[in-house]
Amino acid sequence: MGGKLAYLNIKQVFDGDSKDKLASLILFFFLLSENIDIILHTLIPASLFGFDFATVFENLFLVFFIILYYIFLNKSRGKKTRVWPIYLFIIIFILGSVTFYPEYYSWFFHEEYGLNSKHFQLCGGIFALLYVSMVDHKTRLASLFIYSARINLLFYIIQFLNAIRRGYWISAFGTRISYSLTFGYRVAIVASLFLVLYYLNRSKIDLISFLISLVMIILQGSRGALGCIISTFFLLAIFYFVKTRKQTIKKQLGKALVISIFLVSFLGLFSVGASFSSNLSVNSLRFLRIDYSRSIQLLLEGRIDDGSGRERIWDTAGEAIQNEVLLGYGFYGDRNIIGKKLIFGYPHNFILEVFLQFGVPLGIVFVLFLFWNIIKMGRKCNDVTWWFLYIFLLSSCSKLLLSDSFWYYWPFWALIGVLCIWRQQDRYIEN
């Protein structure tokens, strides 16, 4: 399982037969869609045509090329990873909820969080599973993720510099905010990718890209985004010990001890230094025109572990689960419960969200089945490209333990796509 990660150049990514070119184009467009959406909304505001031109354009673009893809797929009779049973189950689950819980209608058609806004836009996260399955090739997948991350990083740097120049961010509701939770998590995804890529290939450009991303997260993101980076380090540590399992236990423990002492010492010195230099830190940030960093502020105030109200959300979700253990509350039932009491209508935790919507028995089955496949791939996988995809996507999914909904978080669905492809190819090799 040694060696560097080999990936295609940009020309090779779009080589191959027609269906492979289309699959690569579709996934590439999807991975860049968040920034494409920002550009289109900037150039062509919705008021110009009386409708959201950017969203319509993105959906029509994807519909056109998806149709072409399946035309060429049928002509070549190519075999691809089948993910339609997953989508069929999702459709049945949603229709069942619509039928039995009409009181959820206001959430289904919510302007900001409704089905049309979050789930069934073709640029929505749930379709990452489909697009990854279309590509169905580990090296091509890795290459598309890498090139899209490099392009996205350039856009994030521009957004970061613009926010510093303005002195504030603009929320989805058009209000001024001092930092951007969304920005931090988006940058965390590319930061995790560059960190894994640097570990595997030792390229200076990847290290620089990671460090730039990390600085942007610390200064203008949130603590949760830093959690994704910590998860990446943790998974890379596991990868290291698996990779070096032939070494003696003594040597492994010795290296682990040295690394642990270094990390603990570094964090300790950083915390002590921060506690004695709060005024200097604040003045320095103001001098750099970065006079607000939520992560640094909470660290200086000794509240780095503050839950920001999540305890109330989790308590509300836990009480609701106890009241309906067996069947749960159906699709979007969590929003109907939590949204009535608190501003944010979802549990901010993957496990709680699954239990609320599916019930505890079925929820446990889903969670254990997912974890079993994740652990199985982690144990059996012996290929550096699969490991790259695995660590990068799995570490990004650590966000779901603290924020967001798995229904529209694209790394979660991309990870499921990777698990499906690897499982199919692993089964083929075994047979």
Secondary structure as UniProt FT lines:
FT   HELIX           10..13
FT   HELIX           18..43
FT   HELIX           46..49
FT   HELIX           53..76
FT   HELIX           84..100
FT   HELIX           102..104
FT   HELIX           105..108
FT   TURN            111..113
FT   HELIX           115..119
FT   TURN            122..123
FT   HELIX           125..127
FT   HELIX           128..135
FT   HELIX           138..166
FT   STRAND          169..170
FT   TURN            172..173
FT   STRAND          176..177
FT   HELIX           181..201
FT   HELIX           204..220
FT   HELIX           223..243
FT   TURN            244..246
FT   HELIX           249..275
FT   HELIX           278..287
FT   TURN            288..289
FT   HELIX           294..300
FT   TURN            301..302
FT   TURN            304..305
FT   TURN            308..309
FT   HELIX           310..323
FT   TURN            325..327
FT   TURN            331..332
FT   HELIX           333..341
FT   HELIX           350..358
FT   HELIX           360..380
FT   HELIX           384..396
FT   HELIX           397..401
FT   HELIX           406..408
FT   HELIX           410..430
//
